Amino acid sequence: GAAAEYARAIAPVFGQFAADLARWATACAALHRRGTLHDPFDVTVPDSTNPGALAGWTALDVGTGTGALAARLGGPARLAGVDLSPAMLRAGSGQLPLRVQADAHRLPFGRGVFHLACASFGLNLCDPRPALASLARVVRPGGLLIFQEWAALDAPGRIVDEALADVAPDDVPGHDGPIRDMLERESPWVARLQDAEDYYDALKAAGFSLAWAQEGVFATARLDSVEAFLGCKFAWPWRRLVLDALDPAARGALWAALRDALRPFARSDGGFDWSPPLFRACAVR
């Protein structure tokens, strides 16, 4: 449902978080190849991706979407991206050589195929136990899994969702079927992975020999305006459907109220810096 708006409204925001993850992942990989990766969270994230960090390696991007993370990884010999949504794969930029429509719980690759598996917000709708077990199966012994996921809802995000809940009509056209089911059920990922220790335990239980996990603010998306942040938020179908269900006057009032509420988070030049708390994890198979 978000694929049509992804390149315009979402990728300019999420792509910045993916780029930072790619720089961290390739820096960790370079150290790991030399046997000097002692603590991934002590690794300094460089300003650019090391183009040779993954030379000769095979890499997998899970929940690749349009390929924002995969396009920024440091030159692996073979790169594959997996996503459940054919529409998201079709919306990709063409920089991803191998696109596979598949379920992360049952990855369609042989055992130990990849030196590195990554995901940038690609796992949060999964059940952690089968998803991480599937990843452990396709990562070769000594290989790496590196990913990031959302942590606690940040203040700007809470402002948007609370304002939207206040004005949402009881019956929103289109809020049925898969969207309704997704909104009403608790995500197994979020329910079972509440803190860094939960991530550590899940990775060890999946079969990874070493694991690190941490919650924090790791990256900032620098946007041109508050409207760019709101455009990203409302590009997701469940929010867009609520917005479309409002009459023009109510829609304009909501937009104006959100701009006012988010103004304290804006930069002096009118831009908007978004620094949501995230979970990051690194594990060695």
Secondary structure by P-SEA (a helix, b strand, c coil): ccccccccccaaaaaaaaaaaaaaaaaaaaaaaaccccccccccccccccccccccbbbbbccccccccccccccccbbbbbbccaaaaaaccccccccccccccccccccccccbbbbcccccccaaaaaaaaaaaaccccbbbbbbbbccccaaaaaaaaaaaaccccccccccaaaaaaaccccccccccccaaaaaaaaaaacccccccccccccccccccaaaaaaaaaccaaaaaaaaaccaaaaaaaaaaaaaaaccccccccbbbbbcbbbbbbbcc
